[in-house]
Amino acid sequence: MRRLLILALAVVAALSVDAARPKGKGVHKRPAAVPVKRAAAGPVETAHRKSPYVGAVSVDLKSGDTVFAANPDAEAYPASVTKLMTALLVLEDVKAGRYALASQVVATADVYRSEPSWVGLKVGEKMSVGDLLTALMVESANDAAIALAVNSAGSVEAFVAKMNAKAKALGMNSTVYYNPNGLPPNPAKRYPWKSFNVSTAADQAKLAVEMLRKHPSIIDFTSVKTCDLVKTSEGYRVSVTRQTNKGERATQLAEGEKLVKAMKNHNNVMRTDKLKIVNADGSEAVDGLKTGYIDAGGSSVVLTAKRGNRRVIVVVLGSSTSKERDVAARGLAGDALCATAW
């Protein structure tokens, strides 16, 4: 009797365990582990890309005095800020009468040493010097830089020699240029130059001072917020649709022309409402100059702003993100404009 009772209890226990198991085929599995969400990794910092920047400086244009400096002599990769030197040399050519802003540039095969941002020039297509400068400053068009360089010096290599000679003449002793647009070296992508363009915040400030003192017409190009790229029968032209402190304009197309794309300035402090610096008279302070970005060098900008008769220059090189660059540049520009020591 005792054995029967034990056997009965064992059967009941087994049935209870089986009832507690989930129904279905196969072996009972453990619940899947809940994945742990990890914060996305931020940009990798290097000697040429830091938070909030590698180096920064602000300068009063009239006096040349430094208002602020943080690691102004630290080496950075200027990326498309390089195009300021390209523009300076072109404006020097125009001032010397070598050609005019209205002169037509015929694209050579060298324009293929580039990638977007670009106009999309093909060999034999034409575009005026002035329109190429606008595309250079607004769209940061890499092929525009190549076309302007070849038109100026006959070859990319000869133009780069002019860039370095000018840098030396301006006392930009820590600056070396290898190309006119700031793209990183990569022979597989048609970039045969030996290395990255290198510069410092202090050197770029010297360049901006030279540009704004001797060629203030650069503002005509850097203050363009938006413009349209138009395809013509022979090449391209640019129609400016919005400039700092000016109203909007519509692009009028001639017969046979086609709108290719709308181009927006990469200078967020100038173009974006939430970052604008507005003067007491309602005018916008920032009207130039040039931004830049490559993975290896982060985000950079050479900024200029005007309030009354005072104009300041701000350089921020090698920020880990464009947001850090923009916040830093806006803050430095606002502080410099409010400085009372001048």
C-alpha positions in Angstrom: 0.0 0.0 0.0 2.8 2.4 0.9 4.6 1.8 -2.4 1.3 2.5 -4.3 0.9 5.8 -2.4 4.5 6.9 -3.2 4.0 6.0 -6.9 0.8 8.0 -7.0 2.4 11.1 -5.5 5.3 10.9 -8.1 2.8 10.7 -11.0 0.9 13.8 -9.7 4.2 15.8 -9.3 5.3 14.9 -12.9 1.9 16.0 -14.3 2.1 19.3 -12.4 5.6 20.0 -13.8 4.5 19.2 -17.3 1.4 21.5 -16.9 3.7 24.4 -15.9 5.8 24.0 -19.1 4.8 26.1 -22.2 3.0 24.1 -24.8 4.7 23.5 -28.2 7.4 21.4 -29.7 11.0 21.4 -28.7 12.9 22.1 -25.6 11.9 24.9 -23.4 14.0 28.0 -24.1 15.1 30.8 -21.9 13.5 34.2 -22.5 15.5 36.3 -24.9 17.9 38.8 -23.3 16.7 42.4 -23.6 19.3 44.3 -25.6 21.1 47.1 -23.7 21.0 50.4 -25.6 24.4 52.1 -25.7 25.0 55.7 -26.5 26.2 56.3 -30.0 30.0 56.8 -30.2 30.9 60.4 -30.8 33.4 61.6 -33.5 36.9 60.2 -32.9 39.2 63.0 -31.7 42.7 63.3 -33.3 45.4 65.9 -33.3 43.5 67.6 -36.2 40.0 67.1 -35.0 39.0 68.1 -31.4 36.1 69.2 -29.2 35.3 72.1 -29.4 38.2 72.9 -31.9 41.8 72.5 -32.6 42.4 76.2 -32.7 40.5 79.5 -32.8 41.1 83.2 -33.1 39.2 86.4 -33.5 40.6 89.6 -35.0 39.6 93.2 -35.5 40.0 94.0 -39.2 40.8 97.7 -38.9 43.5 97.4 -36.2 44.6 93.9 -36.8 44.4 93.3 -33.0 43.7 89.9 -31.7 40.5 89.8 -29.6 40.6 86.1 -28.7 43.0 83.3 -29.2 43.0 79.6 -28.2 45.8 77.4 -29.7 46.1 79.8 -32.7 49.2 78.1 -33.9 48.0 74.5 -33.7 48.1 72.6 -37.0 44.8 71.8 -38.6 43.4 70.6 -41.9 41.5 73.6 -43.4 39.6 71.5 -45.9 37.4 73.8 -48.1 38.5 76.8 -46.2 41.4 76.4 -48.6 39.2 78.0 -51.3 39.7 81.4 -49.7 43.3 81.3 -50.9 42.1 80.2 -54.3 39.6 83.1 -54.4 42.3 85.6 -53.3 44.6 84.7 -56.1 41.8 84.9 -58.7 40.7 88.4 -57.4 44.4 89.4 -57.6 44.4 88.3 -61.3 41.2 90.3 -62.0 42.6 93.4 -60.3 45.8 93.1 -62.3 43.7 92.9 -65.5 44.7 89.4 -66.5 41.0 88.6 -67.1 37.7 89.9 -65.9 34.9 88.4 -63.8 32.9 88.2 -66.9 35.6 86.2 -68.7 34.6 82.7 -69.7 36.6 79.8 -68.4 36.8 76.6 -70.5 36.9 73.5 -68.4 39.8 71.1 -69.0 40.1 67.5 -68.1 41.6 68.6 -64.7 38.0 69.2 -63.4 37.7 65.5 -62.9 40.1 65.8 -60.0 37.1 66.6 -57.8 33.9 65.2 -56.4 30.7 66.7 -54.9 30.2 69.4 -53.8 30.6 70.5 -57.4 29.0 72.2 -60.4 29.4 69.2 -62.7 31.6 70.8 -65.3 32.6 68.6 -68.2 35.6 69.1 -70.6 34.9 72.0 -73.0 32.0 73.5 -71.0 32.2 77.2 -70.1 31.4 79.3 -67.0 32.4 82.8 -66.2 35.0 83.6 -63.6 32.4 85.5 -61.4 30.0 82.6 -61.5 32.7 80.1 -60.7 33.7 82.3 -57.7 30.0 82.2 -56.5 29.8 78.5 -56.9 33.2 78.2 -55.0 31.9 80.2 -52.0 28.3 79.0 -51.9 28.3 75.4 -53.1 32.0 74.9 -52.2 32.3 73.5 -55.7 35.5 71.5 -56.0 35.5 71.5 -59.7 35.1 75.3 -59.7 38.4 75.5 -57.7 40.2 73.3 -60.3 38.8 75.3 -63.3 39.8 78.6 -61.7 43.3 77.3 -60.8 44.0 76.0 -64.3 42.6 79.3 -65.9 44.9 81.3 -63.6 48.2 79.4 -63.8 47.9 76.9 -66.6 47.9 73.8 -64.4 46.9 72.8 -60.9 50.5 72.3 -59.9 51.5 75.8 -61.1 48.6 77.3 -59.2 49.5 75.5 -56.0 53.0 77.0 -56.3 51.3 80.4 -56.4 49.2 79.5 -53.3 52.3 78.6 -51.3 54.2 81.7 -52.5 51.3 83.9 -51.4 51.1 82.2 -48.1 54.8 82.8 -47.5 54.5 86.5 -48.5 51.6 86.9 -46.0 53.6 85.4 -43.2 51.5 82.2 -43.1 54.5 80.3 -42.0 52.7 77.2 -40.8 50.6 76.8 -43.9 51.3 74.4 -46.8 48.9 73.9 -49.8 48.9 70.8 -52.0 45.7 71.5 -53.9 43.2 74.4 -54.5 40.1 72.9 -53.0 41.0 71.1 -49.8 40.0 67.6 -50.8 42.1 64.9 -49.0 44.8 63.0 -50.9 43.5 59.8 -52.5 45.0 58.7 -55.8 42.2 56.2 -56.3 39.8 59.1 -56.5 41.9 61.2 -58.8 43.5 63.3 -56.0 47.2 62.8 -56.8 48.5 65.4 -54.3 51.0 64.2 -51.7 49.3 65.2 -48.5 46.6 67.2 -46.7 46.6 71.0 -46.9 47.7 72.2 -43.4 47.3 75.6 -41.7 46.5 77.3 -38.4 43.9 79.6 -37.1 46.4 82.4 -36.9 47.5 81.9 -40.5 43.9 81.8 -41.8 43.2 85.1 -39.9 46.2 86.7 -41.8 44.7 85.5 -45.1 41.2 86.8 -44.2 42.7 90.2 -43.3 44.5 90.4 -46.6 41.4 89.4 -48.5 39.0 91.9 -46.8 41.4 94.8 -46.8 42.6 94.6 -50.4 39.7 92.7 -52.1 36.5 93.6 -50.1 34.5 92.6 -53.2 34.8 89.0 -51.9 31.8 89.8 -49.8 29.7 90.0 -53.0 30.4 86.2 -53.3 30.5 85.1 -49.7 27.3 86.9 -48.7 25.2 84.9 -51.2 22.9 82.7 -49.2 21.1 80.9 -52.0 21.5 80.8 -55.8 20.4 78.7 -58.7 22.7 76.8 -61.0 21.5 77.1 -64.6 22.5 74.9 -67.5 23.1 76.9 -70.7 23.9 75.8 -74.3 27.6 76.2 -73.6 28.0 75.3 -69.9 26.6 76.8 -66.8 25.7 80.1 -65.1 24.7 81.1 -61.6 21.6 83.2 -60.7 21.8 84.8 -57.2 18.4 84.5 -55.4 19.3 85.7 -51.9 22.1 87.7 -50.3 22.6 88.9 -46.8 20.5 92.0 -46.0 18.9 91.9 -49.4 15.5 90.6 -50.6 14.8 87.5 -52.6 15.0 87.4 -56.4 13.5 84.9 -58.9 15.7 83.2 -61.5 14.7 84.0 -65.0 15.5 81.3 -67.6 16.3 82.2 -71.2 15.1 79.9 -74.0 16.9 76.6 -74.0 18.2 77.0 -70.4 17.4 74.6 -67.6 17.5 74.9 -63.8 19.9 72.3 -62.5 19.7 72.8 -58.8 19.3 75.3 -56.0 22.5 75.9 -54.0 22.6 76.9 -50.3 25.6 78.5 -48.6 27.2 76.2 -46.0 27.8 79.0 -43.6 25.1 78.2 -41.1 25.8 81.2 -38.9 24.9 83.5 -41.8 22.1 81.4 -43.4 20.2 79.8 -40.5 17.7 82.0 -38.6 18.5 80.5 -35.1 22.2 81.3 -35.5 22.0 84.7 -37.1 23.6 87.7 -35.3 21.2 90.7 -35.8 22.4 94.2 -35.3 20.4 96.9 -33.5 19.4 98.4 -36.9 18.0 95.1 -38.0 20.8 94.3 -40.4 22.5 90.9 -40.3 26.1 91.0 -39.1 27.6 87.9 -40.7 28.2 88.1 -44.5 31.1 85.6 -45.1 33.4 83.9 -45.5 34.0 80.1 -45.9 33.4 76.8 -44.2 35.2 73.5 -44.6 34.9 69.8 -43.7 36.8 66.5 -44.2 36.6 63.4 -42.0 40.2 63.7 -41.0 40.1 67.4 -40.1 36.5 67.9 -38.8 34.6 71.2 -39.4 36.2 74.6 -39.8 35.1 78.1 -40.7 36.5 81.5 -41.4 33.8 83.9 -40.4 33.4 87.7 -40.8 30.8 90.0 -39.3 30.1 93.7 -39.5 28.4 96.2 -37.1 28.5 99.8 -38.0 32.1 100.6 -39.1 33.5 97.6 -37.2 34.3 94.4 -38.9 35.7 91.3 -37.2 37.2 88.0 -38.4 36.7 84.7 -36.6 38.6 81.5 -37.4 37.6 78.1 -35.9 39.6 75.1 -37.2 39.2 71.4 -36.5 35.9 71.1 -34.6 34.7 67.6 -34.0 31.2 68.5 -35.3 29.7 71.3 -37.4 27.4 72.2 -34.4 30.4 72.8 -32.2 32.1 74.9 -34.9 29.0 77.0 -35.5 28.3 77.6 -31.8 31.9 78.6 -31.2 32.2 80.8 -34.2 28.9 82.6 -33.5 29.9 83.2 -29.9 33.3 84.5 -30.8 31.9 86.8 -33.5 29.3 88.2 -31.0 31.9 88.8 -28.4 34.2 90.5 -30.8 31.5 92.8 -32.1 30.6 93.8 -28.5 34.2 94.4 -27.5 34.8 98.0 -26.3 38.6 98.1 -26.2 38.9 99.4 -29.7 
